[in-house]
Amino acid sequence: MHKIAVALMLFWSSLASAGVLNVEFKFTPYTGDLKQDHVETVPGQAQVFINNVLMADQEVGKEMVPVLFDDREIAPSVWVPVDSLGPALRKGKNSIRIEFQPSDAKAPYQAQFSWASVMDQSTEEETSAGATKSTNQSGEGIDAKQATGKVAFEREFVADFAADLPWHHYPPITALSDADKHRLAELVTARAGPFKPNFTEIYQSLEGKEGIRVAEIKKAKCLDKAYAAGIRVAAPTFEQLDFVVTGGPEVLVQRKSGALYDLGGPKAFERIKGDETQMCAGVALSIAYPPHLAFVRTPAGAWELVY
């Protein structure tokens, strides 16, 4: 009995000391039977909102994908590891919402939404077959819906691993004046200027971004080669801009239609010689010039870019 008590104490002590490193969310719209090894995804457009802020707008294609493991989880069409969200993620409570609009609004389909916390320690779990497996995930869950037309999933989660930034505590912005909008438009236009040799400000904007190695981009000189191939960054006009109040301190500035900045499209990038150079330039520029920019108003009244 004493050995059992000690073992239980060690087990619960291990759980108590384990920390959450990340929270992952997955979404797949599909047709088919989850008892089978594969199902077919439903084509359409998925949007990911974090704390009511649009973070991603992703096209979902039609393809056969595997159904995984004993819990019949589908390979994801949309995968959101929240530690990749940068300053948009708050320390403590957050919310995620995934909305999906199928290409065929009249055809019925099913949708699966799942989540799990990634821990800094692995634990042993017993499978349905009586065997054990090691996992670093906890708090797994799955939600599913039958739908026709648009479907949405929403869930709150805690991210104590996120950075606590001063602007996270700024008061929410509820309205914008014409002067605010024109100032934000000026900042959007000014951001297009740094795309020119020696790209110092571009490199600075890439520092600390998830998966970006600035030293390797500099070494490859892919931005120099893109510029030499004729790539330029064109900012939108004021009339083309849309200003989105999110209910928080952030204001999103985006183009009413399409990407915020015009980089010339795929044909422009085809002029860059070498697939690796094209990829390098494409990734760097997509990070430096995202589909929208988020600004906050400081206590002094100035507008500041936060992501």
N, C-alpha and C positions, 0 to 999 in steps of 0.2 A: 504493500500500500504506500509505503514511504517513497519507493522508487517511482510509482505512478504519479504521486503528488509532485515530486521534483520534476519529472518529465513535463507535466502539465504547466508548472510554473515557468520552465524554460521555454515552452512553446508559446505561452501568452506573452512572455517577456520579449521574445523574438518578434511577435506581431506588433507589440506596442512600440518597439524601436524602429520598425520598418518605416521608411519614408516614401512618399509619392514623388516620383521624378517627372511624370507626364500623365496626361489623360488623352486617350485616343478615341475618336468617333469614326464610324464607318457607315456608309449609306449605299444601298443598291436597289434600284427599281427593276423588277424582273417579271417574267412569265415562265411558268413551268411548275414542276413538282419538286419540293425540297427533298423528297425521298430519293430522287435521282442524283447522279453524280454531277450533273451540270444543269444550269438554267440559262435562259436568254435575257440579257439586259434590255431595258426599254429605252429607246433613244429620246433625248430631250435636253433640257437645260436645268442645271442644279445651281442654287445659290446658297452660300454659307454665310450666316450672320453670327457674329460674336458680340454679345452685349448690345444687340440691335444695330450693329454696324456691319454693312456688307463687306466681307473680306475676300470672297472668291465667287466667280461666276464661271462655272465649268460645264462644258458640253459633255453629255453622256452618249456614247455610241451604242449601236446594237451589236452584241457579240455573245458568244457562249463563254460562261465563266464557271469555275468549279464550286461545288458546295463542300465545305470543309468541316472536318472533325465530327464528333458525336453530337454537338449542339446544332449542326446544320447551318453554320454561318456561311454566308455567301462571300466570295471574293469581292472586295468593295469597288464600286464605281467612283465613290468619293471617299477619301481618307483624310482625316484632319487630326494630326498630332498637335495638340494645342501649344506645346513648347516652341513650335515654329512660328507662332503668331506675333512674337516680339512685344512691343509696348502696348499693343491692343489688348493684351491679356492682363487682367487685374489680379493682384495678390488677394486671395480669399474667394468670395463668391463671384461666379460668372454665369453666363447663359449662352447656349448655342442653339441656333435654329437653322434647319436645312429645309429649303423649299425646292420642290421639283415640279416643273411643267413639262409633261410629255409632248412629243411632237404631234401625236395623235390624241387630241383631247377627248375623244369618244371611246377609245379602246380601254377596256378594263385591264388592270395589272395589279401586282402586289409590290410592296416596298418594305425593305428591312433596314432598321436603324439599330446599331449596336454601339456599346461603349465599354471601356475597361481602363482601370488605373494601372500604370506601369510603376512597379516598386523598385527600390534600390536593393532588395534582397529577394532571393528565390525561395519558394516553399514547395513542399511535396503535396500533391493532390491525388486522391484515388479516382480512377476512371470507372466507367460503368462496367468494364470487363474485370474489375478487381485489381488491376495493375496500378502502379503509381507513376506519376509524371512530375517533372520539375517545372515550375512556372514562376515568372516574375510579375504576373498580373493578378489583380484582385478587383472586386466590385464589378465584375462583368455583368452585362445585361443586354437584352435584345427586345426591341419593340417592333411590331409588324402591323401593317395596315393593308386592306384591300382598297383600291382607289380607281376612280375614273376622273381624268383631268388632274388638276393641281393637288399635290399632297404636301404636308408639312409635318416635321417632327421638331420638338423643342425640349430641352432639358437643362437644368441647372447643374453646375459642377463647381468644385472647390479647387483652386490652384494656389496653394500656399507656397509653391516653388517659384511663382512669378515675381518679377521685380515690382516693388511698390514705388511708383514714380510720383513726384509732386503734383503733376497735372491730373492724375487720376482723381484727385480730391477737389479739383476746381468745380464750381457750380455748373450745372447743365445749362447749355445755351438753348433758348426757346425761340428766338427770332433773330433775324439778320436785317440790318439796315442796308440801304443802297450803298452807303459808304463802306460798310463791311464787305459787301460783295465785290466792289471794285478793288478794294485792297487785296482781297484773296485772289482775284483775277491777276493782279499785278505780280503776286508771289508765284503763281502758277507760270506766268510768262517768263519771269526771271529764272526759273529753274531750268528752262531750255537752254539758257546762255552758256553754262559750263561745258556743254558738249563741243569741245574744241581742244586741240593739243595745248597743253600737256595733260588735260583731263584731271587735274588735281582735285577739284570739287567732286567729280564723279567718283573717284577712288575713295574720297572721304565718306561719301554717302553710302558706299558699299561695305565699309568697315563694320564688322560685327553682325552682318546679315547671315542668316542661317545657310550653311552650305557654300558660302562664297569665300574663296581664297584670293584676296586682293593681290598678293605677291605673285601668284601664278598668272593672273590676268595681266599684270604689268609686264611680266617676263614674256608672255606670248605676244604682247603689243596688239591684241586683237581690236582694241578700240582705235588705235592708230590706223590699222588696216581697214577698219570699217569706215573711218573718216576719209581715208584715201580713195576708197571705193565709191564715195559719194553719199554715204549715209549722213543724214541731217535730222535734227529734232525740231519739229514744228509745233508750237504751242497753239491751243485753240483760241478763238476770239471770245470776247465777253459773251456775245449772243449764243455761242455754242455751249456755254457752261451751265451746269446744274449744281445748285448748292443744297446739300441735304443736311437738315438738322436731325440729329440722331436720338435726342433725348438724354444725351450725356454731354460731357464737355467738348467732344469732337464735333467738328463740322466737316463733312465730306465734300470735296470738290471733284466733280467728274464731268465728262462730256455727255451731252444729252443723248448722243448716239455714238457708239464705238469707243475705242481707247482714248484716254485723255490726251496723249501726245501722238502725233503722227510721225512714225519712223520710216515711212516709205513703203511699208508692206513687204511681203515675201520676195517680190521681184527685186527690190533694192538689195536685200541681203544675199540674193543669188550672185550679185556682182563681187562679193567677198570671196576670194580664192581659198579653197580648202574647207572641208566639212568641219574640222575641229575649230578652225578660226571662226567660221560662221556660228557654230554652237556657242563658243566662248563669248562672242560679241552679242549674240542674241540673249543669252542668260544675263549678262552684265547689264545690258540696256533695259531688259524687262524689269529688273530689280530697281535700277536707278529711275526709271520712268514707268511707274505702276499704273494700273487702270484708273486709280483715283488717289488723291492725296487727302490726308487728315490733318486739320489744323485745330489748335485751341487758342483761346484768348487768355493771355497772362493776366495776373492781378494788376499789372501796369497798363493794361488795355491794348497791348500789342498782339498781333497774330503770330503764332509760332507753329512751324511744321513739326508734327510728332511721328508720322509714319505715312 
